[in-house]
């Protein structure tokens, strides 16, 4: 019998899940994961949290042990895929090798969005996406040093919390009028603004960065207002962009991510995609969405594995996310896109726990649960089952 080859591009959460799920679905032939880092694939969410704070080693962040790959006969290759020849079923690698495939999965993830101002190439300016990025930042994170974080989203705030724990002086610059403006209600933004200020973070909103300045390394951050902020290091966290160039060059359909259907197939039926690089239609929210979420990446990968093995599964799970900052555990159920009302359970102006429920035309579509795991479980079930919950019930959701 001819041996079939399944090749996964990207040593990501999606890539590792897809490889393991292939074995679970009955794939007995070759599996290869091609990744660009010469280490075992690792969990990325802790990078801006426990790993930056020095609470975990890289070995402890490994998604799977070396024994897992050996036992499951999953071959890991450290290389960059430079091109896909779909007609020949071949991948061209940076090593000069060509790797044949019968089924291909793109789990190429995303990369940090670059700050488009002068001075971004100065020493001491960092982006935070890989373990290598964090290791360089930690080398410069001595207590008392001044760090400016550009971007008041989840990555920026998580990084701020970790660096405050290391004793650095932290300033967060957010271009919009509130932190987390793109993803949360004003009440949630105000809560995190309050907590970070109480923890000693200097938060500046409406702060447009015009240039970074220094001789060889960063010394100052200049704002459009004419103000300058001294900095010993700068961390840029202004979002990510999906790695779709490989797919686009191969002629696959791309629309804010590699376009996939409900079975994780791209426009080529022999090529799947999953994770941060993939986008698909979500009927629940009425639009095409690219999710930057480990749980969603895992589900897409499981569906892709089933599809490769000739089975029928669909991407259906409710999106959910989380963020850890200080002693706060934020758990997010659903997407709040298009919400027209919020209902609060608890008081976000006091204490360190509450839930913000998002409604659209009276229907619960999402929830931000801070230190309220029971509300999170309740919200996932209610949104998934499309239960009709009264506003009074939501207010009381977190009560004993």
Phi, psi and omega in degrees: 000145179284134178282131176268151183237121172254123182241132180246124179262111179121116177272059185254181173304313180298317182297315180292318178298318182297317180298312179297320180292328176302315178296319180295328181277355174107008177288118184254357182267197187292142172228128178231133172251124178253114182234161186263001180245136185276042176221164175298143177307139187227162177291130181266328180307323181288353184302316182274000184242257187297324182290316177297323180283357177080019183271345180224152173267166179295324178300322180290341179270356181303132180294317177222154180282165176300326180298325179300311182296321179294313182295320181275000180055051176253119185270126178259132180236130177264100182192168174253132174277121185263336181199152174244124173258096186293324182292325180266348184065048184229144172249134174261126183257162178295340179281354183095351180282159171240131183244120178281153176217151169257320174232137184234141176231129179260113178234055192275355173067211184218167179232156180297139173289132184279144179279119186272061178224161176297147174094001184290346180267004178294150173298143181092002176254124188229155167246157184237101178221332184237167177298324179297322176300313183296320181298321177293320179295317181297325179298334182257003188265060177280145178307137178092344179290155184260118179244135174250123178256122181262110182121120181254038173269196183298315181298315180298316182287322176297318179295319178301316180297317181294319182285330174295323178295335178271359175090017179275157171274119190243129171240129177252127178251119179242128185290329181275186187275354176203154176292151179057025186300324185284345189232351182223167175286159179305325181296323179287319176302313181298323179298309182291327175299313180298314182297315182294321177295320178297330180275001175098010178275134175270108182257128178239117177259163185062028185256105181266121180279127181258327181194155170251140188228150177169178176275282174260328180236166185298137176231325184214152172246122181262133178260161181295340178287350184097351180283149174239143181240121180293144182211134171270333171206157181231137175239126182260124177223075186246031177103180182229165175234137182292144177276092185244000186300318180300316179294316181297317179297333179274000177087013177281154180288129181231132177208094188050050184127164175289121185288126176235158175266191183291350177252016179069018176274141171277191177290352171251120187294346177266001182236125177256169172211151180203153176096202185299339183274352189253147174229145181209160179288134175241105184302325181302325183251000172067030178197169176280134186225140170248117186261130174260081190209128178299314179301320179292321177299318179296318180293315178300322180294318178297319178294318179299318179298317178298318180298315179302324182273011175079018180256161184251108172228156181233147174288116187219342188294150177292132177297140173213157189215172173206162176211136177248125177219120185056233178264015184264132172245105176267123176241128186244124176251127177077185179240133185270015180306124176080014180294148179237002180201146172237146174236128182257135170245111189098171185248108182289351180270354180222150176070195186224030176206138174185173176229138175248114178266136180252128180241149172228118183052039177084354181261135177289122181242343181195165177207137171256115185246113181257115182055034178225073182299328180294321176297323180296314179297317178300315183294316179302315181294314183296318181289317181299316183272000180052047179286145176272111183246130180287158178297324179297320179295324179292317179302323183270001188304321184268005181288150179301000000 
